[in-house]
């Protein structure tokens, strides 16, 4: 499997959130104020940003227009009090129903890169634009030099639970790179191993590369990355070294793309809260 850069995938698919990525160090995340709640109709406040430092907004806000909140019964929940600032977006979600909610965004589509006769580089769709795959044939020259067409997908997710956890929102959709938790994402504890499965278009994402980074890296000398790789069944596990918020990103690439693409790539990121024992 070819090594991908997170920046390329973000640039390819985060246009739905109004973002054009500029450097490999930038990571997009959605951070809940709490992940496990009780009481009647609790609220969770979320921060959403693209930043150089995990959970420290220092680059650009992540647009809320493409973000959806899915209730345990599968219905969409309205984002409340959404506000976009220079470096971060905030919004609230009311948890009226008991169970687990999924909050995130997803996009997928074709991307093309090539050179013209003068050697000038081109890309389709353009920066800040959303692709319509039906326009590929007319937008990309048939005799383009050094043409690279990628079938790319991107997901950014987090999970919160009111009362007893549920698993309906954890079922895969069969599109792009997806995480299927074996261990419930709101049942994570320091010192314990958690298991997850990665799928690409509904099939095991064999060899997908995964990185997990604990929050607070702004105040550390190093990222303290945990690097793992999915096995042939797409499975991987991680033992959480300490409690806190964690950022996860996974990358996958192969040659099993549908024409006219020759490369299939997927990127997935999520935020988890690990609780003390």
Secondary structure as GFF3:
##gff-version 3
##sequence-region A 1 277
A	DSSP	alpha_helix	6	13	.	.	.	ID=ss1
A	DSSP	three_ten_helix	14	17	.	.	.	ID=ss2
A	DSSP	beta_strand	27	32	.	.	.	ID=ss3
A	DSSP	beta_strand	36	37	.	.	.	ID=ss4
A	DSSP	beta_strand	42	51	.	.	.	ID=ss5
A	DSSP	beta_strand	60	61	.	.	.	ID=ss6
A	DSSP	beta_strand	68	70	.	.	.	ID=ss7
A	DSSP	beta_strand	76	77	.	.	.	ID=ss8
A	DSSP	beta_strand	80	84	.	.	.	ID=ss9
A	DSSP	beta_strand	89	95	.	.	.	ID=ss10
A	DSSP	beta_strand	99	115	.	.	.	ID=ss11
A	DSSP	beta_strand	121	124	.	.	.	ID=ss12
A	DSSP	three_ten_helix	133	135	.	.	.	ID=ss13
A	DSSP	alpha_helix	136	139	.	.	.	ID=ss14
A	DSSP	beta_strand	145	162	.	.	.	ID=ss15
A	DSSP	three_ten_helix	168	170	.	.	.	ID=ss16
A	DSSP	beta_strand	177	181	.	.	.	ID=ss17
A	DSSP	beta_strand	193	200	.	.	.	ID=ss18
A	DSSP	beta_strand	203	204	.	.	.	ID=ss19
A	DSSP	beta_strand	209	214	.	.	.	ID=ss20
A	DSSP	three_ten_helix	217	219	.	.	.	ID=ss21
A	DSSP	beta_strand	226	229	.	.	.	ID=ss22
A	DSSP	beta_strand	235	239	.	.	.	ID=ss23
A	DSSP	beta_strand	244	254	.	.	.	ID=ss24
A	DSSP	beta_strand	263	274	.	.	.	ID=ss25
###
